[in-house]
Amino acid sequence: MSFLKKMSTGVARAKQVAMVKIGQSDATVDPQFNQLEAQFKEQYHKVKKFGRFVEKYQAAVKDLGNAQKGIASMVLDQYDSSDGMHQVATHYNESITGQIEAQRIQMEQHYNEMFHLPLNQYLGQYKIMEERINERNTRLVDMDRYNADLKMLMSKPDTDPTRLQIAKEKAEYKSREYNDLNEELVRDIPALLRDRSRFFDGLFANLVRGKAQYFAEAAKTMGLMSPHLAQVNRSGAGTRPFVITEPSRSSHAGSVSLPAGSAPSPHSSQAPAPAPGPSFSQTQMQSQVPPRAMPQAQQAAAPAPGTRQAKALFPFSGQDNTEISFQPGQTVTVISQSGDWWVGEVNGARGYFPSNYVQLM
């Protein structure tokens, strides 16, 4: 078809569509096909979306591997070459992460060959069907257009018979073209939609297998680190004493306060180092530090579940609002016991206090 012929046909089709919209021409409506077309478009969208989700998953696993490399590098940076753990951290950084990355690449190849390739081949049917549906809809416009022309000629009593016969033949030809393709699509669309479940059986199995193999191999590789870390005290980081000057002795008092109901964080500046206090036995301390008179005692509330009561042996005056104060003989509700400094409550105030200033009851 020449360029001018195509342009002319395009203009005629646009005119027909416009005439239908304003009610100046009839249009063939096929509710059955319209429903099939909507189902086809919905499934086509879902299949393409499924492929995009798998691509996002692969990208996320790749990002996870990059984060793994960053972690390994940062771990290695914490050890000097003379440190006994330097060799272990080097093994983790150079060997373990490399093996896991190789396993990820294997998963990538598995998905490309066993998921994306068959999916793209399968989508080829949808692309062909989409093209045929577009052509069917174009033929429908042409059929209605030629039928409208024929109807107009038949309504005129002075129409040339030859011209009328030509119009009839064109209308019949366009109707056959439309009906042939329409019938084919009415058969093929339901068949394609029914076939999706059995096609996706294989994709589903390949998808799960790729995940399972990767995570199993990655876990096995990470397990190689266990013997090197078997003797490490895993709870040591949480009980590691501070090496900096304690807040009560610092030249900067600071403004950090203890959140209500929380225990000191092992890595936070809120956790004070043990304060100077009696370093000998409780009996010696009692003989060295005379207890002060205790204020008139009030009826104490029942301790909360999980807490313990302790009796103050020596006076203690908190240095800031992260510490509590008490006098000998007062009852302290112990909320958390960790290291040389505990968290307790006295008269509604909560904070730190040295554990060797009290005796559990």
Short mmCIF file of the C-alpha atoms (twelve columns), coordinates in Angstrom:
data_MODEL
# 
_entry.id   MODEL 
# 
loop_
_atom_site.group_PDB 
_atom_site.id 
_atom_site.type_symbol 
_atom_site.label_atom_id 
_atom_site.label_alt_id 
_atom_site.label_comp_id 
_atom_site.label_asym_id 
_atom_site.label_seq_id 
_atom_site.Cartn_x 
_atom_site.Cartn_y 
_atom_site.Cartn_z 
_atom_site.pdbx_PDB_model_num 
ATOM 1   C CA . MET A 1   0.000   0.000   0.000   1 
ATOM 2   C CA . SER A 2   1.403   3.366   -1.019  1 
ATOM 3   C CA . PHE A 3   1.963   6.153   1.473   1 
ATOM 4   C CA . LEU A 4   -0.942  8.204   0.106   1 
ATOM 5   C CA . LYS A 5   -3.224  5.178   0.179   1 
ATOM 6   C CA . LYS A 6   -2.278  4.477   3.796   1 
ATOM 7   C CA . MET A 7   -2.906  8.097   4.720   1 
ATOM 8   C CA . SER A 8   -6.264  8.072   2.991   1 
ATOM 9   C CA . THR A 9   -7.291  4.853   4.717   1 
ATOM 10  C CA . GLY A 10  -6.157  6.206   8.077   1 
ATOM 11  C CA . VAL A 11  -8.217  9.345   7.617   1 
ATOM 12  C CA . ALA A 12  -11.281 7.296   6.669   1 
ATOM 13  C CA . ARG A 13  -10.906 5.093   9.754   1 
ATOM 14  C CA . ALA A 14  -10.504 8.109   12.023  1 
ATOM 15  C CA . LYS A 15  -13.609 9.637   10.490  1 
ATOM 16  C CA . GLN A 16  -15.575 6.436   11.129  1 
ATOM 17  C CA . VAL A 17  -14.488 6.341   14.777  1 
ATOM 18  C CA . ALA A 18  -15.441 9.977   15.223  1 
ATOM 19  C CA . MET A 19  -18.846 9.444   13.581  1 
ATOM 20  C CA . VAL A 20  -19.559 6.557   15.950  1 
ATOM 21  C CA . LYS A 21  -18.645 8.666   18.957  1 
ATOM 22  C CA . ILE A 22  -21.083 11.402  18.023  1 
ATOM 23  C CA . GLY A 23  -23.815 8.897   17.127  1 
ATOM 24  C CA . GLN A 24  -23.759 9.553   13.395  1 
ATOM 25  C CA . SER A 25  -22.782 6.004   12.445  1 
ATOM 26  C CA . ASP A 26  -23.432 2.483   13.718  1 
ATOM 27  C CA . ALA A 27  -20.718 0.342   15.353  1 
ATOM 28  C CA . THR A 28  -20.602 -3.416  15.777  1 
ATOM 29  C CA . VAL A 29  -20.401 -4.387  19.463  1 
ATOM 30  C CA . ASP A 30  -19.241 -7.858  20.534  1 
ATOM 31  C CA . PRO A 31  -19.510 -8.229  24.356  1 
ATOM 32  C CA . GLN A 32  -18.031 -11.753 24.288  1 
ATOM 33  C CA . PHE A 33  -14.886 -10.641 22.535  1 
ATOM 34  C CA . ASN A 34  -14.571 -7.505  24.642  1 
ATOM 35  C CA . GLN A 35  -14.538 -9.692  27.747  1 
ATOM 36  C CA . LEU A 36  -11.923 -12.015 26.245  1 
ATOM 37  C CA . GLU A 37  -9.755  -9.053  25.265  1 
ATOM 38  C CA . ALA A 38  -9.919  -7.654  28.818  1 
ATOM 39  C CA . GLN A 39  -8.918  -11.052 30.260  1 
ATOM 40  C CA . PHE A 40  -6.045  -11.312 27.794  1 
ATOM 41  C CA . LYS A 41  -4.702  -7.846  28.647  1 
ATOM 42  C CA . GLU A 42  -4.918  -8.545  32.378  1 
ATOM 43  C CA . GLN A 43  -3.008  -11.836 32.073  1 
ATOM 44  C CA . TYR A 44  -0.415  -10.301 29.738  1 
ATOM 45  C CA . HIS A 45  0.208   -7.565  32.327  1 
ATOM 46  C CA . LYS A 46  0.552   -10.146 35.126  1 
ATOM 47  C CA . VAL A 47  3.054   -12.271 33.216  1 
ATOM 48  C CA . LYS A 48  5.276   -9.277  32.463  1 
ATOM 49  C CA . LYS A 49  4.961   -8.082  36.062  1 
ATOM 50  C CA . PHE A 50  5.982   -11.534 37.295  1 
ATOM 51  C CA . GLY A 51  9.185   -11.336 35.297  1 
ATOM 52  C CA . ARG A 52  9.945   -7.865  36.675  1 
ATOM 53  C CA . PHE A 53  9.496   -9.106  40.253  1 
ATOM 54  C CA . VAL A 54  12.048  -11.870 39.673  1 
ATOM 55  C CA . GLU A 55  14.458  -9.305  38.227  1 
ATOM 56  C CA . LYS A 56  13.968  -7.168  41.356  1 
ATOM 57  C CA . TYR A 57  14.655  -10.210 43.517  1 
ATOM 58  C CA . GLN A 58  17.900  -10.901 41.670  1 
ATOM 59  C CA . ALA A 59  18.927  -7.253  42.078  1 
ATOM 60  C CA . ALA A 60  18.128  -7.438  45.812  1 
ATOM 61  C CA . VAL A 61  20.305  -10.544 46.245  1 
ATOM 62  C CA . LYS A 62  23.090  -8.748  44.402  1 
ATOM 63  C CA . ASP A 63  22.730  -5.773  46.756  1 
ATOM 64  C CA . LEU A 64  22.832  -8.192  49.680  1 
ATOM 65  C CA . GLY A 65  26.108  -9.578  48.360  1 
ATOM 66  C CA . ASN A 66  27.549  -6.075  48.051  1 
ATOM 67  C CA . ALA A 67  26.531  -5.361  51.653  1 
ATOM 68  C CA . GLN A 68  28.185  -8.632  52.675  1 
ATOM 69  C CA . LYS A 69  31.411  -7.497  51.038  1 
ATOM 70  C CA . GLY A 70  31.201  -4.167  52.847  1 
ATOM 71  C CA . ILE A 71  30.662  -5.863  56.201  1 
ATOM 72  C CA . ALA A 72  33.602  -8.196  55.647  1 
ATOM 73  C CA . SER A 73  35.839  -5.285  54.702  1 
ATOM 74  C CA . MET A 74  34.804  -3.292  57.787  1 
ATOM 75  C CA . VAL A 75  35.424  -6.300  60.049  1 
ATOM 76  C CA . LEU A 76  38.925  -6.671  58.627  1 
ATOM 77  C CA . ASP A 77  39.603  -2.981  59.272  1 
ATOM 78  C CA . GLN A 78  39.087  -3.511  63.014  1 
ATOM 79  C CA . TYR A 79  42.133  -5.764  63.396  1 
ATOM 80  C CA . ASP A 80  45.811  -4.916  63.125  1 
ATOM 81  C CA . SER A 81  47.931  -7.371  61.167  1 
ATOM 82  C CA . SER A 82  49.532  -8.533  64.433  1 
ATOM 83  C CA . ASP A 83  46.148  -9.389  65.981  1 
ATOM 84  C CA . GLY A 84  45.266  -13.076 66.226  1 
ATOM 85  C CA . MET A 85  41.863  -12.433 64.636  1 
ATOM 86  C CA . HIS A 86  43.346  -10.670 61.623  1 
ATOM 87  C CA . GLN A 87  43.850  -13.918 59.732  1 
ATOM 88  C CA . VAL A 88  40.270  -15.029 60.450  1 
ATOM 89  C CA . ALA A 89  38.876  -11.669 59.281  1 
ATOM 90  C CA . THR A 90  41.047  -11.864 56.146  1 
ATOM 91  C CA . HIS A 91  39.649  -15.316 55.363  1 
ATOM 92  C CA . TYR A 92  36.127  -13.967 55.782  1 
ATOM 93  C CA . ASN A 93  36.829  -10.929 53.593  1 
ATOM 94  C CA . GLU A 94  38.740  -12.604 50.785  1 
ATOM 95  C CA . SER A 95  37.506  -16.197 50.652  1 
ATOM 96  C CA . ILE A 96  34.046  -16.519 52.182  1 
ATOM 97  C CA . THR A 97  32.471  -13.493 50.513  1 
ATOM 98  C CA . GLY A 98  34.049  -14.485 47.202  1 
ATOM 99  C CA . GLN A 99  32.525  -17.960 47.379  1 
ATOM 100 C CA . ILE A 100 29.089  -16.563 48.205  1 
ATOM 101 C CA . GLU A 101 29.320  -14.155 45.272  1 
ATOM 102 C CA . ALA A 102 30.206  -17.079 42.978  1 
ATOM 103 C CA . GLN A 103 27.106  -18.904 44.250  1 
ATOM 104 C CA . ARG A 104 24.991  -15.834 43.517  1 
ATOM 105 C CA . ILE A 105 26.311  -15.733 39.965  1 
ATOM 106 C CA . GLN A 106 25.345  -19.400 39.579  1 
ATOM 107 C CA . MET A 107 21.808  -18.538 40.714  1 
ATOM 108 C CA . GLU A 108 21.780  -15.665 38.207  1 
ATOM 109 C CA . GLN A 109 22.726  -18.029 35.395  1 
ATOM 110 C CA . HIS A 110 20.125  -20.550 36.534  1 
ATOM 111 C CA . TYR A 111 17.380  -17.907 36.444  1 
ATOM 112 C CA . ASN A 112 18.472  -16.577 33.063  1 
ATOM 113 C CA . GLU A 113 18.432  -20.044 31.490  1 
ATOM 114 C CA . MET A 114 15.568  -21.712 33.349  1 
ATOM 115 C CA . PHE A 115 13.242  -18.775 34.036  1 
ATOM 116 C CA . HIS A 116 13.758  -15.666 31.908  1 
ATOM 117 C CA . LEU A 117 14.506  -17.452 28.617  1 
ATOM 118 C CA . PRO A 118 11.376  -19.662 28.678  1 
ATOM 119 C CA . LEU A 119 9.294   -16.766 29.991  1 
ATOM 120 C CA . ASN A 120 10.383  -14.502 27.123  1 
ATOM 121 C CA . GLN A 121 9.642   -17.284 24.639  1 
ATOM 122 C CA . TYR A 122 6.216   -17.720 26.199  1 
ATOM 123 C CA . LEU A 123 5.576   -13.973 26.026  1 
ATOM 124 C CA . GLY A 124 6.131   -14.224 22.276  1 
ATOM 125 C CA . GLN A 125 2.655   -15.757 21.990  1 
ATOM 126 C CA . TYR A 126 1.176   -12.772 23.816  1 
ATOM 127 C CA . LYS A 127 2.957   -10.326 21.531  1 
ATOM 128 C CA . ILE A 128 1.570   -12.135 18.475  1 
ATOM 129 C CA . MET A 129 -1.916  -12.206 19.980  1 
ATOM 130 C CA . GLU A 130 -1.704  -8.515  20.850  1 
ATOM 131 C CA . GLU A 131 -0.861  -7.725  17.226  1 
ATOM 132 C CA . ARG A 132 -3.754  -9.880  15.970  1 
ATOM 133 C CA . ILE A 133 -6.211  -8.246  18.381  1 
ATOM 134 C CA . ASN A 134 -5.155  -4.808  17.131  1 
ATOM 135 C CA . GLU A 135 -5.629  -5.965  13.537  1 
ATOM 136 C CA . ARG A 136 -9.048  -7.451  14.392  1 
ATOM 137 C CA . ASN A 137 -10.151 -4.140  15.892  1 
ATOM 138 C CA . THR A 138 -8.938  -2.291  12.793  1 
ATOM 139 C CA . ARG A 139 -10.876 -4.676  10.553  1 
ATOM 140 C CA . LEU A 140 -13.964 -4.087  12.678  1 
ATOM 141 C CA . VAL A 141 -13.728 -0.344  12.004  1 
ATOM 142 C CA . ASP A 142 -13.264 -1.036  8.266   1 
ATOM 143 C CA . MET A 143 -16.240 -3.401  8.188   1 
ATOM 144 C CA . ASP A 144 -18.476 -0.853  9.878   1 
ATOM 145 C CA . ARG A 145 -17.159 1.869   7.580   1 
ATOM 146 C CA . TYR A 146 -17.890 -0.057  4.369   1 
ATOM 147 C CA . ASN A 147 -21.290 -1.151  5.658   1 
ATOM 148 C CA . ALA A 148 -22.098 2.472   6.436   1 
ATOM 149 C CA . ASP A 149 -21.080 3.497   2.907   1 
ATOM 150 C CA . LEU A 150 -23.236 0.714   1.438   1 
ATOM 151 C CA . LYS A 151 -26.203 1.723   3.570   1 
ATOM 152 C CA . MET A 152 -25.882 5.330   2.429   1 
ATOM 153 C CA . LEU A 153 -25.765 4.340   -1.265  1 
ATOM 154 C CA . MET A 154 -28.746 2.037   -0.884  1 
ATOM 155 C CA . SER A 155 -30.746 4.870   0.648   1 
ATOM 156 C CA . LYS A 156 -30.359 6.971   -2.521  1 
ATOM 157 C CA . PRO A 157 -32.738 6.038   -5.384  1 
ATOM 158 C CA . ASP A 158 -30.448 7.459   -8.064  1 
ATOM 159 C CA . THR A 159 -27.348 5.508   -7.082  1 
ATOM 160 C CA . ASP A 160 -25.496 4.012   -10.009 1 
ATOM 161 C CA . PRO A 161 -26.060 0.211   -9.950  1 
ATOM 162 C CA . THR A 162 -22.454 -0.522  -10.787 1 
ATOM 163 C CA . ARG A 163 -21.224 1.625   -7.943  1 
ATOM 164 C CA . LEU A 164 -23.725 -0.052  -5.612  1 
ATOM 165 C CA . GLN A 165 -22.508 -3.505  -6.636  1 
ATOM 166 C CA . ILE A 166 -18.888 -2.567  -5.998  1 
ATOM 167 C CA . ALA A 167 -19.836 -1.222  -2.560  1 
ATOM 168 C CA . LYS A 168 -21.616 -4.518  -1.749  1 
ATOM 169 C CA . GLU A 169 -18.599 -6.568  -2.755  1 
ATOM 170 C CA . LYS A 170 -16.246 -4.404  -0.662  1 
ATOM 171 C CA . ALA A 171 -18.538 -4.625  2.376   1 
ATOM 172 C CA . GLU A 172 -18.781 -8.413  2.049   1 
ATOM 173 C CA . TYR A 173 -15.001 -8.730  1.684   1 
ATOM 174 C CA . LYS A 174 -14.344 -6.602  4.767   1 
ATOM 175 C CA . SER A 175 -16.915 -8.594  6.723   1 
ATOM 176 C CA . ARG A 176 -15.214 -11.898 5.788   1 
ATOM 177 C CA . GLU A 177 -11.814 -10.500 6.762   1 
ATOM 178 C CA . TYR A 178 -13.115 -9.424  10.154  1 
ATOM 179 C CA . ASN A 179 -15.107 -12.587 10.891  1 
ATOM 180 C CA . ASP A 180 -12.231 -14.937 10.009  1 
ATOM 181 C CA . LEU A 181 -9.800  -13.239 12.389  1 
ATOM 182 C CA . ASN A 182 -12.444 -12.681 15.070  1 
ATOM 183 C CA . GLU A 183 -13.366 -16.393 15.130  1 
ATOM 184 C CA . GLU A 184 -9.699  -17.368 15.310  1 
ATOM 185 C CA . LEU A 185 -9.128  -15.088 18.297  1 
ATOM 186 C CA . VAL A 186 -12.248 -16.347 20.073  1 
ATOM 187 C CA . ARG A 187 -10.653 -19.818 19.908  1 
ATOM 188 C CA . ASP A 188 -7.056  -18.842 20.682  1 
ATOM 189 C CA . ILE A 189 -7.471  -16.427 23.594  1 
ATOM 190 C CA . PRO A 190 -9.220  -18.936 25.918  1 
ATOM 191 C CA . ALA A 191 -6.701  -21.629 24.911  1 
ATOM 192 C CA . LEU A 192 -3.787  -19.338 25.798  1 
ATOM 193 C CA . LEU A 193 -5.353  -18.392 29.137  1 
ATOM 194 C CA . ARG A 194 -5.994  -22.048 30.040  1 
ATOM 195 C CA . ASP A 195 -2.437  -23.016 29.186  1 
ATOM 196 C CA . ARG A 196 -0.837  -20.592 31.648  1 
ATOM 197 C CA . SER A 197 -1.041  -22.882 34.706  1 
ATOM 198 C CA . ARG A 198 0.798   -25.798 33.131  1 
ATOM 199 C CA . PHE A 199 3.401   -23.467 31.667  1 
ATOM 200 C CA . PHE A 200 4.039   -21.863 35.042  1 
ATOM 201 C CA . ASP A 201 4.517   -25.267 36.714  1 
ATOM 202 C CA . GLY A 202 8.040   -25.400 35.321  1 
ATOM 203 C CA . LEU A 203 8.824   -21.753 36.051  1 
ATOM 204 C CA . PHE A 204 7.629   -22.157 39.630  1 
ATOM 205 C CA . ALA A 205 9.826   -25.215 40.185  1 
ATOM 206 C CA . ASN A 206 12.874  -23.514 38.649  1 
ATOM 207 C CA . LEU A 207 12.288  -20.386 40.715  1 
ATOM 208 C CA . VAL A 208 12.208  -22.310 44.003  1 
ATOM 209 C CA . ARG A 209 15.175  -24.475 43.048  1 
ATOM 210 C CA . GLY A 210 17.331  -21.447 42.279  1 
ATOM 211 C CA . LYS A 211 16.534  -19.868 45.650  1 
ATOM 212 C CA . ALA A 212 17.010  -23.096 47.593  1 
ATOM 213 C CA . GLN A 213 20.368  -23.892 46.003  1 
ATOM 214 C CA . TYR A 214 21.732  -20.412 46.567  1 
ATOM 215 C CA . PHE A 215 20.737  -20.125 50.216  1 
ATOM 216 C CA . ALA A 216 21.817  -23.690 51.019  1 
ATOM 217 C CA . GLU A 217 25.245  -23.166 49.471  1 
ATOM 218 C CA . ALA A 218 25.627  -19.721 51.040  1 
ATOM 219 C CA . ALA A 219 24.730  -21.094 54.475  1 
ATOM 220 C CA . LYS A 220 27.203  -23.941 54.007  1 
ATOM 221 C CA . THR A 221 29.936  -21.468 53.072  1 
ATOM 222 C CA . MET A 222 29.205  -19.220 56.052  1 
ATOM 223 C CA . GLY A 223 29.321  -22.306 58.254  1 
ATOM 224 C CA . LEU A 224 33.015  -22.639 57.409  1 
ATOM 225 C CA . MET A 225 33.629  -19.649 59.682  1 
ATOM 226 C CA . SER A 226 32.201  -21.363 62.778  1 
ATOM 227 C CA . PRO A 227 35.345  -23.333 63.772  1 
ATOM 228 C CA . HIS A 228 37.419  -20.136 63.637  1 
ATOM 229 C CA . LEU A 229 35.032  -18.372 66.023  1 
ATOM 230 C CA . ALA A 230 34.166  -21.253 68.327  1 
ATOM 231 C CA . GLN A 231 36.283  -19.917 71.212  1 
ATOM 232 C CA . VAL A 232 35.037  -16.327 70.942  1 
ATOM 233 C CA . ASN A 233 32.897  -15.121 73.833  1 
ATOM 234 C CA . ARG A 234 29.783  -14.019 71.923  1 
ATOM 235 C CA . SER A 235 28.326  -12.192 74.917  1 
ATOM 236 C CA . GLY A 236 31.568  -10.368 75.597  1 
ATOM 237 C CA . ALA A 237 30.599  -7.347  73.524  1 
ATOM 238 C CA . GLY A 238 27.571  -6.753  75.707  1 
ATOM 239 C CA . THR A 239 29.534  -6.851  78.976  1 
ATOM 240 C CA . ARG A 240 32.727  -5.191  77.817  1 
ATOM 241 C CA . PRO A 241 33.757  -2.530  80.405  1 
ATOM 242 C CA . PHE A 242 34.257  1.029   79.266  1 
ATOM 243 C CA . VAL A 243 37.840  2.269   78.930  1 
ATOM 244 C CA . ILE A 244 37.062  5.978   78.790  1 
ATOM 245 C CA . THR A 245 36.756  8.283   81.806  1 
ATOM 246 C CA . GLU A 246 33.498  7.647   83.592  1 
ATOM 247 C CA . PRO A 247 30.872  10.442  83.365  1 
ATOM 248 C CA . SER A 248 30.999  11.214  87.096  1 
ATOM 249 C CA . ARG A 249 34.758  11.928  86.854  1 
ATOM 250 C CA . SER A 250 34.791  13.605  83.446  1 
ATOM 251 C CA . SER A 251 35.555  17.312  83.095  1 
ATOM 252 C CA . HIS A 252 32.398  17.460  80.962  1 
ATOM 253 C CA . ALA A 253 29.307  16.380  82.849  1 
ATOM 254 C CA . GLY A 254 27.248  16.066  79.669  1 
ATOM 255 C CA . SER A 255 23.474  16.029  79.305  1 
ATOM 256 C CA . VAL A 256 22.746  12.386  78.410  1 
ATOM 257 C CA . SER A 257 19.949  10.965  80.532  1 
ATOM 258 C CA . LEU A 258 18.782  7.400   81.041  1 
ATOM 259 C CA . PRO A 259 15.454  6.693   79.309  1 
ATOM 260 C CA . ALA A 260 12.823  5.490   81.769  1 
ATOM 261 C CA . GLY A 261 12.630  1.713   82.004  1 
ATOM 262 C CA . SER A 262 15.764  1.040   79.939  1 
ATOM 263 C CA . ALA A 263 18.966  -0.769  80.808  1 
ATOM 264 C CA . PRO A 264 22.338  0.755   79.874  1 
ATOM 265 C CA . SER A 265 23.334  0.043   76.316  1 
ATOM 266 C CA . PRO A 266 26.690  -1.727  76.168  1 
ATOM 267 C CA . HIS A 267 27.881  0.518   73.331  1 
ATOM 268 C CA . SER A 268 26.283  3.752   74.489  1 
ATOM 269 C CA . SER A 269 27.724  6.670   76.370  1 
ATOM 270 C CA . GLN A 270 24.774  6.251   78.723  1 
ATOM 271 C CA . ALA A 271 26.477  3.258   80.391  1 
ATOM 272 C CA . PRO A 272 28.888  4.629   83.059  1 
ATOM 273 C CA . ALA A 273 32.105  2.907   84.033  1 
ATOM 274 C CA . PRO A 274 32.189  1.468   87.582  1 
ATOM 275 C CA . ALA A 275 32.457  4.266   90.132  1 
ATOM 276 C CA . PRO A 276 35.115  4.252   92.853  1 
ATOM 277 C CA . GLY A 277 33.641  2.541   95.864  1 
ATOM 278 C CA . PRO A 278 34.508  -0.048  98.434  1 
ATOM 279 C CA . SER A 279 36.736  -2.650  96.848  1 
ATOM 280 C CA . PHE A 280 36.802  -5.003  99.848  1 
ATOM 281 C CA . SER A 281 34.209  -7.242  101.467 1 
ATOM 282 C CA . GLN A 282 30.803  -6.024  102.559 1 
ATOM 283 C CA . THR A 283 31.733  -6.728  106.225 1 
ATOM 284 C CA . GLN A 284 34.806  -4.546  105.964 1 
ATOM 285 C CA . MET A 285 32.779  -1.821  104.305 1 
ATOM 286 C CA . GLN A 286 30.247  -1.825  107.069 1 
ATOM 287 C CA . SER A 287 32.999  -1.420  109.647 1 
ATOM 288 C CA . GLN A 288 34.675  1.373   107.695 1 
ATOM 289 C CA . VAL A 289 31.604  3.438   106.754 1 
ATOM 290 C CA . PRO A 290 29.177  4.218   109.577 1 
ATOM 291 C CA . PRO A 291 25.609  4.063   108.369 1 
ATOM 292 C CA . ARG A 292 23.530  7.201   108.564 1 
ATOM 293 C CA . ALA A 293 20.166  7.411   110.195 1 
ATOM 294 C CA . MET A 294 17.454  6.373   107.843 1 
ATOM 295 C CA . PRO A 295 14.505  8.712   107.324 1 
ATOM 296 C CA . GLN A 296 11.097  7.634   108.569 1 
ATOM 297 C CA . ALA A 297 10.246  4.642   106.378 1 
ATOM 298 C CA . GLN A 298 7.111   4.690   104.303 1 
ATOM 299 C CA . GLN A 299 5.067   1.722   103.219 1 
ATOM 300 C CA . ALA A 300 6.846   0.437   100.079 1 
ATOM 301 C CA . ALA A 301 4.890   -0.583  97.019  1 
ATOM 302 C CA . ALA A 302 5.076   -4.192  95.890  1 
ATOM 303 C CA . PRO A 303 8.026   -4.719  93.522  1 
ATOM 304 C CA . ALA A 304 7.245   -5.119  89.826  1 
ATOM 305 C CA . PRO A 305 7.573   -8.599  88.323  1 
ATOM 306 C CA . GLY A 306 11.188  -9.401  87.377  1 
ATOM 307 C CA . THR A 307 12.693  -6.912  89.852  1 
ATOM 308 C CA . ARG A 308 14.463  -7.477  93.179  1 
ATOM 309 C CA . GLN A 309 14.810  -5.481  96.347  1 
ATOM 310 C CA . ALA A 310 18.162  -4.411  97.791  1 
ATOM 311 C CA . LYS A 311 19.167  -2.637  100.995 1 
ATOM 312 C CA . ALA A 312 21.497  0.349   100.783 1 
ATOM 313 C CA . LEU A 313 24.699  -0.162  102.821 1 
ATOM 314 C CA . PHE A 314 26.349  3.217   102.205 1 
ATOM 315 C CA . PRO A 315 25.206  6.656   101.210 1 
ATOM 316 C CA . PHE A 316 25.404  7.381   97.508  1 
ATOM 317 C CA . SER A 317 24.825  10.741  95.843  1 
ATOM 318 C CA . GLY A 318 24.174  10.716  92.109  1 
ATOM 319 C CA . GLN A 319 26.474  12.938  90.059  1 
ATOM 320 C CA . ASP A 320 23.852  13.784  87.399  1 
ATOM 321 C CA . ASN A 321 20.327  12.894  86.343  1 
ATOM 322 C CA . THR A 322 21.439  9.473   85.060  1 
ATOM 323 C CA . GLU A 323 22.196  8.328   88.637  1 
ATOM 324 C CA . ILE A 324 20.013  7.932   91.721  1 
ATOM 325 C CA . SER A 325 20.815  8.861   95.333  1 
ATOM 326 C CA . PHE A 326 20.079  6.934   98.529  1 
ATOM 327 C CA . GLN A 327 20.993  6.665   102.205 1 
ATOM 328 C CA . PRO A 328 22.028  3.582   104.172 1 
ATOM 329 C CA . GLY A 329 19.064  1.436   105.082 1 
ATOM 330 C CA . GLN A 330 16.856  2.592   102.203 1 
ATOM 331 C CA . THR A 331 15.263  -0.017  99.960  1 
ATOM 332 C CA . VAL A 332 16.319  0.105   96.332  1 
ATOM 333 C CA . THR A 333 14.254  -1.647  93.665  1 
ATOM 334 C CA . VAL A 334 16.787  -3.308  91.362  1 
ATOM 335 C CA . ILE A 335 15.541  -3.235  87.781  1 
ATOM 336 C CA . SER A 336 18.642  -4.412  85.908  1 
ATOM 337 C CA . GLN A 337 21.854  -6.100  87.057  1 
ATOM 338 C CA . SER A 338 24.764  -5.835  84.635  1 
ATOM 339 C CA . GLY A 339 28.417  -5.371  85.561  1 
ATOM 340 C CA . ASP A 340 29.497  -3.064  88.396  1 
ATOM 341 C CA . TRP A 341 26.687  -0.587  87.827  1 
ATOM 342 C CA . TRP A 342 23.038  -1.546  88.142  1 
ATOM 343 C CA . VAL A 343 19.798  0.244   87.306  1 
ATOM 344 C CA . GLY A 344 17.407  0.834   90.172  1 
ATOM 345 C CA . GLU A 345 14.600  2.987   91.500  1 
ATOM 346 C CA . VAL A 346 14.205  4.917   94.765  1 
ATOM 347 C CA . ASN A 347 11.226  7.102   95.614  1 
ATOM 348 C CA . GLY A 348 10.116  7.182   91.966  1 
ATOM 349 C CA . ALA A 349 13.561  8.210   90.642  1 
ATOM 350 C CA . ARG A 350 15.300  5.761   88.318  1 
ATOM 351 C CA . GLY A 351 18.959  5.590   87.338  1 
ATOM 352 C CA . TYR A 352 22.366  3.955   87.841  1 
ATOM 353 C CA . PHE A 353 24.076  3.126   91.147  1 
ATOM 354 C CA . PRO A 354 27.168  1.101   92.130  1 
ATOM 355 C CA . SER A 355 26.200  -2.511  92.862  1 
ATOM 356 C CA . ASN A 356 28.659  -2.831  95.798  1 
ATOM 357 C CA . TYR A 357 26.811  -0.113  97.715  1 
ATOM 358 C CA . VAL A 358 23.786  -2.361  98.266  1 
ATOM 359 C CA . GLN A 359 22.984  -5.873  99.427  1 
ATOM 360 C CA . LEU A 360 20.238  -7.916  97.749  1 
ATOM 361 C CA . MET A 361 17.423  -8.840  100.089 1 
# 
